[in-house]
Amino acid sequence: MHIHISVHAGDPKVGELQQTTDCLMVFVAVDEAGKTTPMPSFVPETDEEQCLALYAMDVKDALDAIVELKPEEVAAGRV
């Protein structure tokens, strides 16, 4: 599961917010033995869900491309 998180901050009295953080969190389902296990795919139904799903896949593809450029130790999470 990929979850996109966008954090905005600002003065609530003024009502103007600025984006401060943007990230993609990845969750992996595991079974009782700790091995990865497949889960049903999300099926977007509304126009908004379809737009969000497309955006999420674009972000994932971009992050995958970045990981391919990183040194092996960084990509493996050892740094």
mmCIF file of the N, C-alpha and C atoms, coordinates in Angstrom:
data_MODEL
# 
_entry.id   MODEL 
# 
loop_
_atom_site.group_PDB 
_atom_site.id 
_atom_site.type_symbol 
_atom_site.label_atom_id 
_atom_site.label_alt_id 
_atom_site.label_comp_id 
_atom_site.label_asym_id 
_atom_site.label_entity_id 
_atom_site.label_seq_id 
_atom_site.pdbx_PDB_ins_code 
_atom_site.Cartn_x 
_atom_site.Cartn_y 
_atom_site.Cartn_z 
_atom_site.occupancy 
_atom_site.B_iso_or_equiv 
_atom_site.pdbx_formal_charge 
_atom_site.auth_seq_id 
_atom_site.auth_comp_id 
_atom_site.auth_asym_id 
_atom_site.auth_atom_id 
_atom_site.pdbx_PDB_model_num 
ATOM 1   N N  . MET A 1 1  ? 0.851   -1.162  0.000   1.00 0.00 ? 1  MET A N  1 
ATOM 2   C CA . MET A 1 1  ? 0.000   0.000   0.000   1.00 0.00 ? 1  MET A CA 1 
ATOM 3   C C  . MET A 1 1  ? 0.897   1.225   0.000   1.00 0.00 ? 1  MET A C  1 
ATOM 4   N N  . HIS A 1 2  ? 0.599   2.157   -0.847  1.00 0.00 ? 2  HIS A N  1 
ATOM 5   C CA . HIS A 1 2  ? 1.324   3.416   -0.912  1.00 0.00 ? 2  HIS A CA 1 
ATOM 6   C C  . HIS A 1 2  ? 0.393   4.521   -0.441  1.00 0.00 ? 2  HIS A C  1 
ATOM 7   N N  . ILE A 1 3  ? 0.861   5.313   0.510   1.00 0.00 ? 3  ILE A N  1 
ATOM 8   C CA . ILE A 1 3  ? 0.059   6.410   1.033   1.00 0.00 ? 3  ILE A CA 1 
ATOM 9   C C  . ILE A 1 3  ? 0.822   7.705   0.820   1.00 0.00 ? 3  ILE A C  1 
ATOM 10  N N  . HIS A 1 4  ? 0.206   8.627   0.109   1.00 0.00 ? 4  HIS A N  1 
ATOM 11  C CA . HIS A 1 4  ? 0.813   9.941   -0.123  1.00 0.00 ? 4  HIS A CA 1 
ATOM 12  C C  . HIS A 1 4  ? 0.388   10.868  1.001   1.00 0.00 ? 4  HIS A C  1 
ATOM 13  N N  . ILE A 1 5  ? 1.354   11.555  1.604   1.00 0.00 ? 5  ILE A N  1 
ATOM 14  C CA . ILE A 1 5  ? 1.073   12.468  2.707   1.00 0.00 ? 5  ILE A CA 1 
ATOM 15  C C  . ILE A 1 5  ? 1.590   13.843  2.336   1.00 0.00 ? 5  ILE A C  1 
ATOM 16  N N  . SER A 1 6  ? 0.728   14.830  2.465   1.00 0.00 ? 6  SER A N  1 
ATOM 17  C CA . SER A 1 6  ? 1.092   16.212  2.203   1.00 0.00 ? 6  SER A CA 1 
ATOM 18  C C  . SER A 1 6  ? 0.732   17.015  3.452   1.00 0.00 ? 6  SER A C  1 
ATOM 19  N N  . VAL A 1 7  ? 1.724   17.683  4.045   1.00 0.00 ? 7  VAL A N  1 
ATOM 20  C CA . VAL A 1 7  ? 1.515   18.453  5.271   1.00 0.00 ? 7  VAL A CA 1 
ATOM 21  C C  . VAL A 1 7  ? 1.588   19.938  4.943   1.00 0.00 ? 7  VAL A C  1 
ATOM 22  N N  . HIS A 1 8  ? 0.607   20.677  5.446   1.00 0.00 ? 8  HIS A N  1 
ATOM 23  C CA . HIS A 1 8  ? 0.557   22.121  5.241   1.00 0.00 ? 8  HIS A CA 1 
ATOM 24  C C  . HIS A 1 8  ? 0.548   22.809  6.605   1.00 0.00 ? 8  HIS A C  1 
ATOM 25  N N  . ALA A 1 9  ? 1.195   23.950  6.698   1.00 0.00 ? 9  ALA A N  1 
ATOM 26  C CA . ALA A 1 9  ? 1.241   24.710  7.947   1.00 0.00 ? 9  ALA A CA 1 
ATOM 27  C C  . ALA A 1 9  ? 1.039   26.182  7.653   1.00 0.00 ? 9  ALA A C  1 
ATOM 28  N N  . GLY A 1 10 ? 0.577   26.899  8.664   1.00 0.00 ? 10 GLY A N  1 
ATOM 29  C CA . GLY A 1 10 ? 0.384   28.333  8.499   1.00 0.00 ? 10 GLY A CA 1 
ATOM 30  C C  . GLY A 1 10 ? -0.383  28.908  9.675   1.00 0.00 ? 10 GLY A C  1 
ATOM 31  N N  . ASP A 1 11 ? -0.664  30.158  9.585   1.00 0.00 ? 11 ASP A N  1 
ATOM 32  C CA . ASP A 1 11 ? -1.399  30.867  10.625  1.00 0.00 ? 11 ASP A CA 1 
ATOM 33  C C  . ASP A 1 11 ? -2.893  30.633  10.412  1.00 0.00 ? 11 ASP A C  1 
ATOM 34  N N  . PRO A 1 12 ? -3.555  29.945  11.341  1.00 0.00 ? 12 PRO A N  1 
ATOM 35  C CA . PRO A 1 12 ? -4.983  29.676  11.144  1.00 0.00 ? 12 PRO A CA 1 
ATOM 36  C C  . PRO A 1 12 ? -5.845  30.931  11.163  1.00 0.00 ? 12 PRO A C  1 
ATOM 37  N N  . LYS A 1 13 ? -5.340  32.000  11.739  1.00 0.00 ? 13 LYS A N  1 
ATOM 38  C CA . LYS A 1 13 ? -6.106  33.250  11.771  1.00 0.00 ? 13 LYS A CA 1 
ATOM 39  C C  . LYS A 1 13 ? -6.197  33.876  10.390  1.00 0.00 ? 13 LYS A C  1 
ATOM 40  N N  . VAL A 1 14 ? -5.131  33.681  9.606   1.00 0.00 ? 14 VAL A N  1 
ATOM 41  C CA . VAL A 1 14 ? -5.081  34.248  8.260   1.00 0.00 ? 14 VAL A CA 1 
ATOM 42  C C  . VAL A 1 14 ? -5.697  33.288  7.244   1.00 0.00 ? 14 VAL A C  1 
ATOM 43  N N  . GLY A 1 15 ? -5.522  32.002  7.501   1.00 0.00 ? 15 GLY A N  1 
ATOM 44  C CA . GLY A 1 15 ? -6.082  31.002  6.602   1.00 0.00 ? 15 GLY A CA 1 
ATOM 45  C C  . GLY A 1 15 ? -5.191  30.631  5.436   1.00 0.00 ? 15 GLY A C  1 
ATOM 46  N N  . GLU A 1 16 ? -3.981  31.184  5.392   1.00 0.00 ? 16 GLU A N  1 
ATOM 47  C CA . GLU A 1 16 ? -3.053  30.842  4.318   1.00 0.00 ? 16 GLU A CA 1 
ATOM 48  C C  . GLU A 1 16 ? -2.142  29.721  4.791   1.00 0.00 ? 16 GLU A C  1 
ATOM 49  N N  . LEU A 1 17 ? -2.089  28.653  4.004   1.00 0.00 ? 17 LEU A N  1 
ATOM 50  C CA . LEU A 1 17 ? -1.256  27.510  4.344   1.00 0.00 ? 17 LEU A CA 1 
ATOM 51  C C  . LEU A 1 17 ? -0.197  27.302  3.275   1.00 0.00 ? 17 LEU A C  1 
ATOM 52  N N  . GLN A 1 18 ? 0.956   26.826  3.714   1.00 0.00 ? 18 GLN A N  1 
ATOM 53  C CA . GLN A 1 18 ? 2.033   26.479  2.788   1.00 0.00 ? 18 GLN A CA 1 
ATOM 54  C C  . GLN A 1 18 ? 2.400   25.016  3.003   1.00 0.00 ? 18 GLN A C  1 
ATOM 55  N N  . GLN A 1 19 ? 2.687   24.343  1.918   1.00 0.00 ? 19 GLN A N  1 
ATOM 56  C CA . GLN A 1 19 ? 3.099   22.953  2.027   1.00 0.00 ? 19 GLN A CA 1 
ATOM 57  C C  . GLN A 1 19 ? 4.485   22.893  2.652   1.00 0.00 ? 19 GLN A C  1 
ATOM 58  N N  . THR A 1 20 ? 4.628   22.076  3.698   1.00 0.00 ? 20 THR A N  1 
ATOM 59  C CA . THR A 1 20 ? 5.907   21.954  4.390   1.00 0.00 ? 20 THR A CA 1 
ATOM 60  C C  . THR A 1 20 ? 6.565   20.601  4.174   1.00 0.00 ? 20 THR A C  1 
ATOM 61  N N  . THR A 1 21 ? 5.771   19.587  3.936   1.00 0.00 ? 21 THR A N  1 
ATOM 62  C CA . THR A 1 21 ? 6.303   18.236  3.775   1.00 0.00 ? 21 THR A CA 1 
ATOM 63  C C  . THR A 1 21 ? 5.453   17.474  2.782   1.00 0.00 ? 21 THR A C  1 
ATOM 64  N N  . ASP A 1 22 ? 6.105   16.619  2.025   1.00 0.00 ? 22 ASP A N  1 
ATOM 65  C CA . ASP A 1 22 ? 5.426   15.777  1.057   1.00 0.00 ? 22 ASP A CA 1 
ATOM 66  C C  . ASP A 1 22 ? 6.170   14.452  1.031   1.00 0.00 ? 22 ASP A C  1 
ATOM 67  N N  . CYS A 1 23 ? 5.456   13.349  1.232   1.00 0.00 ? 23 CYS A N  1 
ATOM 68  C CA . CYS A 1 23 ? 6.159   12.063  1.216   1.00 0.00 ? 23 CYS A CA 1 
ATOM 69  C C  . CYS A 1 23 ? 5.227   10.951  0.752   1.00 0.00 ? 23 CYS A C  1 
ATOM 70  N N  . LEU A 1 24 ? 5.836   9.837   0.472   1.00 0.00 ? 24 LEU A N  1 
ATOM 71  C CA . LEU A 1 24 ? 5.107   8.639   0.088   1.00 0.00 ? 24 LEU A CA 1 
ATOM 72  C C  . LEU A 1 24 ? 5.519   7.548   1.058   1.00 0.00 ? 24 LEU A C  1 
ATOM 73  N N  . MET A 1 25 ? 4.559   7.006   1.791   1.00 0.00 ? 25 MET A N  1 
ATOM 74  C CA . MET A 1 25 ? 4.843   5.917   2.728   1.00 0.00 ? 25 MET A CA 1 
ATOM 75  C C  . MET A 1 25 ? 4.418   4.610   2.071   1.00 0.00 ? 25 MET A C  1 
ATOM 76  N N  . VAL A 1 26 ? 5.224   3.597   2.274   1.00 0.00 ? 26 VAL A N  1 
ATOM 77  C CA . VAL A 1 26 ? 4.941   2.292   1.685   1.00 0.00 ? 26 VAL A CA 1 
ATOM 78  C C  . VAL A 1 26 ? 4.747   1.279   2.810   1.00 0.00 ? 26 VAL A C  1 
ATOM 79  N N  . PHE A 1 27 ? 3.635   0.583   2.777   1.00 0.00 ? 27 PHE A N  1 
ATOM 80  C CA . PHE A 1 27 ? 3.341   -0.466  3.747   1.00 0.00 ? 27 PHE A CA 1 
ATOM 81  C C  . PHE A 1 27 ? 3.305   -1.800  3.013   1.00 0.00 ? 27 PHE A C  1 
ATOM 82  N N  . VAL A 1 28 ? 3.828   -2.832  3.649   1.00 0.00 ? 28 VAL A N  1 
ATOM 83  C CA . VAL A 1 28 ? 3.857   -4.170  3.059   1.00 0.00 ? 28 VAL A CA 1 
ATOM 84  C C  . VAL A 1 28 ? 3.157   -5.128  4.017   1.00 0.00 ? 28 VAL A C  1 
ATOM 85  N N  . ALA A 1 29 ? 2.223   -5.903  3.517   1.00 0.00 ? 29 ALA A N  1 
ATOM 86  C CA . ALA A 1 29 ? 1.524   -6.894  4.338   1.00 0.00 ? 29 ALA A CA 1 
ATOM 87  C C  . ALA A 1 29 ? 2.424   -8.109  4.524   1.00 0.00 ? 29 ALA A C  1 
ATOM 88  N N  . VAL A 1 30 ? 2.423   -8.630  5.749   1.00 0.00 ? 30 VAL A N  1 
ATOM 89  C CA . VAL A 1 30 ? 3.204   -9.836  6.034   1.00 0.00 ? 30 VAL A CA 1 
ATOM 90  C C  . VAL A 1 30 ? 2.294   -10.871 6.699   1.00 0.00 ? 30 VAL A C  1 
ATOM 91  N N  . ASP A 1 31 ? 2.658   -12.140 6.529   1.00 0.00 ? 31 ASP A N  1 
ATOM 92  C CA . ASP A 1 31 ? 1.892   -13.209 7.161   1.00 0.00 ? 31 ASP A CA 1 
ATOM 93  C C  . ASP A 1 31 ? 2.458   -13.504 8.550   1.00 0.00 ? 31 ASP A C  1 
ATOM 94  N N  . GLU A 1 32 ? 1.980   -14.564 9.169   1.00 0.00 ? 32 GLU A N  1 
ATOM 95  C CA . GLU A 1 32 ? 2.402   -14.916 10.525  1.00 0.00 ? 32 GLU A CA 1 
ATOM 96  C C  . GLU A 1 32 ? 3.896   -15.205 10.612  1.00 0.00 ? 32 GLU A C  1 
ATOM 97  N N  . ALA A 1 33 ? 4.496   -15.629 9.511   1.00 0.00 ? 33 ALA A N  1 
ATOM 98  C CA . ALA A 1 33 ? 5.921   -15.962 9.482   1.00 0.00 ? 33 ALA A CA 1 
ATOM 99  C C  . ALA A 1 33 ? 6.779   -14.750 9.126   1.00 0.00 ? 33 ALA A C  1 
ATOM 100 N N  . GLY A 1 34 ? 6.132   -13.607 8.896   1.00 0.00 ? 34 GLY A N  1 
ATOM 101 C CA . GLY A 1 34 ? 6.873   -12.401 8.558   1.00 0.00 ? 34 GLY A CA 1 
ATOM 102 C C  . GLY A 1 34 ? 7.228   -12.285 7.089   1.00 0.00 ? 34 GLY A C  1 
ATOM 103 N N  . LYS A 1 35 ? 6.659   -13.131 6.266   1.00 0.00 ? 35 LYS A N  1 
ATOM 104 C CA . LYS A 1 35 ? 6.921   -13.071 4.820   1.00 0.00 ? 35 LYS A CA 1 
ATOM 105 C C  . LYS A 1 35 ? 5.852   -12.221 4.148   1.00 0.00 ? 35 LYS A C  1 
ATOM 106 N N  . THR A 1 36 ? 6.263   -11.509 3.098   1.00 0.00 ? 36 THR A N  1 
ATOM 107 C CA . THR A 1 36 ? 5.307   -10.666 2.385   1.00 0.00 ? 36 THR A CA 1 
ATOM 108 C C  . THR A 1 36 ? 4.174   -11.512 1.823   1.00 0.00 ? 36 THR A C  1 
ATOM 109 N N  . THR A 1 37 ? 2.991   -10.932 1.818   1.00 0.00 ? 37 THR A N  1 
ATOM 110 C CA . THR A 1 37 ? 1.819   -11.635 1.321   1.00 0.00 ? 37 THR A CA 1 
ATOM 111 C C  . THR A 1 37 ? 1.001   -10.689 0.455   1.00 0.00 ? 37 THR A C  1 
ATOM 112 N N  . PRO A 1 38 ? 0.459   -11.168 -0.654  1.00 0.00 ? 38 PRO A N  1 
ATOM 113 C CA . PRO A 1 38 ? -0.313  -10.288 -1.538  1.00 0.00 ? 38 PRO A CA 1 
ATOM 114 C C  . PRO A 1 38 ? -1.624  -9.852  -0.887  1.00 0.00 ? 38 PRO A C  1 
ATOM 115 N N  . MET A 1 39 ? -2.060  -8.675  -1.268  1.00 0.00 ? 39 MET A N  1 
ATOM 116 C CA . MET A 1 39 ? -3.327  -8.115  -0.799  1.00 0.00 ? 39 MET A CA 1 
ATOM 117 C C  . MET A 1 39 ? -4.139  -7.706  -2.026  1.00 0.00 ? 39 MET A C  1 
ATOM 118 N N  . PRO A 1 40 ? -5.459  -7.616  -1.878  1.00 0.00 ? 40 PRO A N  1 
ATOM 119 C CA . PRO A 1 40 ? -6.268  -7.156  -3.015  1.00 0.00 ? 40 PRO A CA 1 
ATOM 120 C C  . PRO A 1 40 ? -5.870  -5.738  -3.421  1.00 0.00 ? 40 PRO A C  1 
ATOM 121 N N  . SER A 1 41 ? -5.858  -5.499  -4.697  1.00 0.00 ? 41 SER A N  1 
ATOM 122 C CA . SER A 1 41 ? -5.522  -4.173  -5.207  1.00 0.00 ? 41 SER A CA 1 
ATOM 123 C C  . SER A 1 41 ? -6.681  -3.211  -4.973  1.00 0.00 ? 41 SER A C  1 
ATOM 124 N N  . PHE A 1 42 ? -6.323  -1.941  -4.798  1.00 0.00 ? 42 PHE A N  1 
ATOM 125 C CA . PHE A 1 42 ? -7.322  -0.881  -4.690  1.00 0.00 ? 42 PHE A CA 1 
ATOM 126 C C  . PHE A 1 42 ? -7.914  -0.645  -6.066  1.00 0.00 ? 42 PHE A C  1 
ATOM 127 N N  . VAL A 1 43 ? -9.219  -0.581  -6.142  1.00 0.00 ? 43 VAL A N  1 
ATOM 128 C CA . VAL A 1 43 ? -9.907  -0.314  -7.406  1.00 0.00 ? 43 VAL A CA 1 
ATOM 129 C C  . VAL A 1 43 ? -10.613 1.041   -7.274  1.00 0.00 ? 43 VAL A C  1 
ATOM 130 N N  . PRO A 1 44 ? -10.039 2.086   -7.901  1.00 0.00 ? 44 PRO A N  1 
ATOM 131 C CA . PRO A 1 44 ? -10.675 3.406   -7.802  1.00 0.00 ? 44 PRO A CA 1 
ATOM 132 C C  . PRO A 1 44 ? -12.018 3.415   -8.526  1.00 0.00 ? 44 PRO A C  1 
ATOM 133 N N  . GLU A 1 45 ? -13.002 4.009   -7.862  1.00 0.00 ? 45 GLU A N  1 
ATOM 134 C CA . GLU A 1 45 ? -14.346 4.026   -8.437  1.00 0.00 ? 45 GLU A CA 1 
ATOM 135 C C  . GLU A 1 45 ? -14.781 5.422   -8.875  1.00 0.00 ? 45 GLU A C  1 
ATOM 136 N N  . THR A 1 46 ? -14.507 6.432   -8.066  1.00 0.00 ? 46 THR A N  1 
ATOM 137 C CA . THR A 1 46 ? -14.945 7.786   -8.408  1.00 0.00 ? 46 THR A CA 1 
ATOM 138 C C  . THR A 1 46 ? -13.880 8.475   -9.264  1.00 0.00 ? 46 THR A C  1 
ATOM 139 N N  . ASP A 1 47 ? -14.249 9.586   -9.865  1.00 0.00 ? 47 ASP A N  1 
ATOM 140 C CA . ASP A 1 47 ? -13.288 10.366  -10.646 1.00 0.00 ? 47 ASP A CA 1 
ATOM 141 C C  . ASP A 1 47 ? -12.128 10.822  -9.767  1.00 0.00 ? 47 ASP A C  1 
ATOM 142 N N  . GLU A 1 48 ? -12.442 11.244  -8.535  1.00 0.00 ? 48 GLU A N  1 
ATOM 143 C CA . GLU A 1 48 ? -11.397 11.698  -7.624  1.00 0.00 ? 48 GLU A CA 1 
ATOM 144 C C  . GLU A 1 48 ? -10.439 10.554  -7.275  1.00 0.00 ? 48 GLU A C  1 
ATOM 145 N N  . GLU A 1 49 ? -10.981 9.375   -6.998  1.00 0.00 ? 49 GLU A N  1 
ATOM 146 C CA . GLU A 1 49 ? -10.137 8.220   -6.694  1.00 0.00 ? 49 GLU A CA 1 
ATOM 147 C C  . GLU A 1 49 ? -9.265  7.849   -7.887  1.00 0.00 ? 49 GLU A C  1 
ATOM 148 N N  . GLN A 1 50 ? -9.811  7.942   -9.089  1.00 0.00 ? 50 GLN A N  1 
ATOM 149 C CA . GLN A 1 50 ? -9.034  7.623   -10.290 1.00 0.00 ? 50 GLN A CA 1 
ATOM 150 C C  . GLN A 1 50 ? -7.885  8.614   -10.466 1.00 0.00 ? 50 GLN A C  1 
ATOM 151 N N  . CYS A 1 51 ? -8.141  9.899   -10.223 1.00 0.00 ? 51 CYS A N  1 
ATOM 152 C CA . CYS A 1 51 ? -7.087  10.918  -10.313 1.00 0.00 ? 51 CYS A CA 1 
ATOM 153 C C  . CYS A 1 51 ? -6.012  10.668  -9.265  1.00 0.00 ? 51 CYS A C  1 
ATOM 154 N N  . LEU A 1 52 ? -6.433  10.368  -8.042  1.00 0.00 ? 52 LEU A N  1 
ATOM 155 C CA . LEU A 1 52 ? -5.468  10.103  -6.970  1.00 0.00 ? 52 LEU A CA 1 
ATOM 156 C C  . LEU A 1 52 ? -4.647  8.842   -7.255  1.00 0.00 ? 52 LEU A C  1 
ATOM 157 N N  . ALA A 1 53 ? -5.287  7.814   -7.793  1.00 0.00 ? 53 ALA A N  1 
ATOM 158 C CA . ALA A 1 53 ? -4.576  6.580   -8.113  1.00 0.00 ? 53 ALA A CA 1 
ATOM 159 C C  . ALA A 1 53 ? -3.536  6.825   -9.207  1.00 0.00 ? 53 ALA A C  1 
ATOM 160 N N  . LEU A 1 54 ? -3.888  7.588   -10.210 1.00 0.00 ? 54 LEU A N  1 
ATOM 161 C CA . LEU A 1 54 ? -2.948  7.914   -11.284 1.00 0.00 ? 54 LEU A CA 1 
ATOM 162 C C  . LEU A 1 54 ? -1.783  8.730   -10.736 1.00 0.00 ? 54 LEU A C  1 
ATOM 163 N N  . TYR A 1 55 ? -2.090  9.715   -9.898  1.00 0.00 ? 55 TYR A N  1 
ATOM 164 C CA . TYR A 1 55 ? -1.046  10.532  -9.274  1.00 0.00 ? 55 TYR A CA 1 
ATOM 165 C C  . TYR A 1 55 ? -0.112  9.665   -8.429  1.00 0.00 ? 55 TYR A C  1 
ATOM 166 N N  . ALA A 1 56 ? -0.681  8.757   -7.648  1.00 0.00 ? 56 ALA A N  1 
ATOM 167 C CA . ALA A 1 56 ? 0.126   7.887   -6.794  1.00 0.00 ? 56 ALA A CA 1 
ATOM 168 C C  . ALA A 1 56 ? 1.069   7.030   -7.628  1.00 0.00 ? 56 ALA A C  1 
ATOM 169 N N  . MET A 1 57 ? 0.587   6.507   -8.733  1.00 0.00 ? 57 MET A N  1 
ATOM 170 C CA . MET A 1 57 ? 1.449   5.682   -9.588  1.00 0.00 ? 57 MET A CA 1 
ATOM 171 C C  . MET A 1 57 ? 2.550   6.527   -10.226 1.00 0.00 ? 57 MET A C  1 
ATOM 172 N N  . ASP A 1 58 ? 2.247   7.767   -10.603 1.00 0.00 ? 58 ASP A N  1 
ATOM 173 C CA . ASP A 1 58 ? 3.267   8.663   -11.156 1.00 0.00 ? 58 ASP A CA 1 
ATOM 174 C C  . ASP A 1 58 ? 4.348   8.949   -10.119 1.00 0.00 ? 58 ASP A C  1 
ATOM 175 N N  . VAL A 1 59 ? 3.936   9.205   -8.862  1.00 0.00 ? 59 VAL A N  1 
ATOM 176 C CA . VAL A 1 59 ? 4.898   9.461   -7.790  1.00 0.00 ? 59 VAL A CA 1 
ATOM 177 C C  . VAL A 1 59 ? 5.742   8.219   -7.548  1.00 0.00 ? 59 VAL A C  1 
ATOM 178 N N  . LYS A 1 60 ? 5.114   7.053   -7.491  1.00 0.00 ? 60 LYS A N  1 
ATOM 179 C CA . LYS A 1 60 ? 5.847   5.803   -7.277  1.00 0.00 ? 60 LYS A CA 1 
ATOM 180 C C  . LYS A 1 60 ? 6.866   5.576   -8.387  1.00 0.00 ? 60 LYS A C  1 
ATOM 181 N N  . ASP A 1 61 ? 6.468   5.783   -9.628  1.00 0.00 ? 61 ASP A N  1 
ATOM 182 C CA . ASP A 1 61 ? 7.388   5.609   -10.757 1.00 0.00 ? 61 ASP A CA 1 
ATOM 183 C C  . ASP A 1 61 ? 8.572   6.571   -10.647 1.00 0.00 ? 61 ASP A C  1 
ATOM 184 N N  . ALA A 1 62 ? 8.313   7.811   -10.246 1.00 0.00 ? 62 ALA A N  1 
ATOM 185 C CA . ALA A 1 62 ? 9.392   8.792   -10.092 1.00 0.00 ? 62 ALA A CA 1 
ATOM 186 C C  . ALA A 1 62 ? 10.346  8.373   -8.975  1.00 0.00 ? 62 ALA A C  1 
ATOM 187 N N  . LEU A 1 63 ? 9.798   7.912   -7.857  1.00 0.00 ? 63 LEU A N  1 
ATOM 188 C CA . LEU A 1 63 ? 10.655  7.468   -6.758  1.00 0.00 ? 63 LEU A CA 1 
ATOM 189 C C  . LEU A 1 63 ? 11.451  6.230   -7.136  1.00 0.00 ? 63 LEU A C  1 
ATOM 190 N N  . ASP A 1 64 ? 10.839  5.314   -7.862  1.00 0.00 ? 64 ASP A N  1 
ATOM 191 C CA . ASP A 1 64 ? 11.574  4.128   -8.329  1.00 0.00 ? 64 ASP A CA 1 
ATOM 192 C C  . ASP A 1 64 ? 12.753  4.535   -9.208  1.00 0.00 ? 64 ASP A C  1 
ATOM 193 N N  . ALA A 1 65 ? 12.553  5.537   -10.058 1.00 0.00 ? 65 ALA A N  1 
ATOM 194 C CA . ALA A 1 65 ? 13.634  6.008   -10.933 1.00 0.00 ? 65 ALA A CA 1 
ATOM 195 C C  . ALA A 1 65 ? 14.754  6.638   -10.113 1.00 0.00 ? 65 ALA A C  1 
ATOM 196 N N  . ILE A 1 66 ? 14.397  7.363   -9.050  1.00 0.00 ? 66 ILE A N  1 
ATOM 197 C CA . ILE A 1 66 ? 15.413  7.976   -8.190  1.00 0.00 ? 66 ILE A CA 1 
ATOM 198 C C  . ILE A 1 66 ? 16.221  6.900   -7.484  1.00 0.00 ? 66 ILE A C  1 
ATOM 199 N N  . VAL A 1 67 ? 15.549  5.876   -6.975  1.00 0.00 ? 67 VAL A N  1 
ATOM 200 C CA . VAL A 1 67 ? 16.241  4.803   -6.267  1.00 0.00 ? 67 VAL A CA 1 
ATOM 201 C C  . VAL A 1 67 ? 17.241  4.119   -7.194  1.00 0.00 ? 67 VAL A C  1 
ATOM 202 N N  . GLU A 1 68 ? 16.905  3.975   -8.457  1.00 0.00 ? 68 GLU A N  1 
ATOM 203 C CA . GLU A 1 68 ? 17.821  3.350   -9.411  1.00 0.00 ? 68 GLU A CA 1 
ATOM 204 C C  . GLU A 1 68 ? 19.094  4.164   -9.577  1.00 0.00 ? 68 GLU A C  1 
ATOM 205 N N  . LEU A 1 69 ? 19.041  5.472   -9.331  1.00 0.00 ? 69 LEU A N  1 
ATOM 206 C CA . LEU A 1 69 ? 20.207  6.333   -9.487  1.00 0.00 ? 69 LEU A CA 1 
ATOM 207 C C  . LEU A 1 69 ? 21.100  6.347   -8.248  1.00 0.00 ? 69 LEU A C  1 
ATOM 208 N N  . LYS A 1 70 ? 20.573  5.935   -7.095  1.00 0.00 ? 70 LYS A N  1 
ATOM 209 C CA . LYS A 1 70 ? 21.310  6.005   -5.843  1.00 0.00 ? 70 LYS A CA 1 
ATOM 210 C C  . LYS A 1 70 ? 22.339  4.877   -5.742  1.00 0.00 ? 70 LYS A C  1 
ATOM 211 N N  . PRO A 1 71 ? 23.384  5.120   -4.947  1.00 0.00 ? 71 PRO A N  1 
ATOM 212 C CA . PRO A 1 71 ? 24.334  4.036   -4.693  1.00 0.00 ? 71 PRO A CA 1 
ATOM 213 C C  . PRO A 1 71 ? 23.622  2.849   -4.048  1.00 0.00 ? 71 PRO A C  1 
ATOM 214 N N  . GLU A 1 72 ? 24.174  1.685   -4.218  1.00 0.00 ? 72 GLU A N  1 
ATOM 215 C CA . GLU A 1 72 ? 23.551  0.452   -3.735  1.00 0.00 ? 72 GLU A CA 1 
ATOM 216 C C  . GLU A 1 72 ? 23.276  0.478   -2.234  1.00 0.00 ? 72 GLU A C  1 
ATOM 217 N N  . GLU A 1 73 ? 24.176  1.032   -1.451  1.00 0.00 ? 73 GLU A N  1 
ATOM 218 C CA . GLU A 1 73 ? 23.995  1.048   0.014   1.00 0.00 ? 73 GLU A CA 1 
ATOM 219 C C  . GLU A 1 73 ? 22.792  1.903   0.407   1.00 0.00 ? 73 GLU A C  1 
ATOM 220 N N  . VAL A 1 74 ? 22.601  3.020   -0.262  1.00 0.00 ? 74 VAL A N  1 
ATOM 221 C CA . VAL A 1 74 ? 21.487  3.902   0.047   1.00 0.00 ? 74 VAL A CA 1 
ATOM 222 C C  . VAL A 1 74 ? 20.175  3.227   -0.377  1.00 0.00 ? 74 VAL A C  1 
ATOM 223 N N  . ALA A 1 75 ? 20.146  2.664   -1.560  1.00 0.00 ? 75 ALA A N  1 
ATOM 224 C CA . ALA A 1 75 ? 18.941  2.024   -2.077  1.00 0.00 ? 75 ALA A CA 1 
ATOM 225 C C  . ALA A 1 75 ? 18.536  0.860   -1.176  1.00 0.00 ? 75 ALA A C  1 
ATOM 226 N N  . ALA A 1 76 ? 19.494  0.177   -0.557  1.00 0.00 ? 76 ALA A N  1 
ATOM 227 C CA . ALA A 1 76 ? 19.190  -0.958  0.310   1.00 0.00 ? 76 ALA A CA 1 
ATOM 228 C C  . ALA A 1 76 ? 18.876  -0.524  1.739   1.00 0.00 ? 76 ALA A C  1 
ATOM 229 N N  . GLY A 1 77 ? 18.963  0.778   2.022   1.00 0.00 ? 77 GLY A N  1 
ATOM 230 C CA . GLY A 1 77 ? 18.645  1.274   3.348   1.00 0.00 ? 77 GLY A CA 1 
ATOM 231 C C  . GLY A 1 77 ? 19.761  1.067   4.362   1.00 0.00 ? 77 GLY A C  1 
ATOM 232 N N  . ARG A 1 78 ? 20.972  0.847   3.901   1.00 0.00 ? 78 ARG A N  1 
ATOM 233 C CA . ARG A 1 78 ? 22.092  0.624   4.823   1.00 0.00 ? 78 ARG A CA 1 
ATOM 234 C C  . ARG A 1 78 ? 22.796  1.911   5.206   1.00 0.00 ? 78 ARG A C  1 
ATOM 235 N N  . VAL A 1 79 ? 22.406  3.028   4.613   1.00 0.00 ? 79 VAL A N  1 
ATOM 236 C CA . VAL A 1 79 ? 23.038  4.314   4.931   1.00 0.00 ? 79 VAL A CA 1 
ATOM 237 C C  . VAL A 1 79 ? 22.025  5.228   5.562   1.00 0.00 ? 79 VAL A C  1 
# 
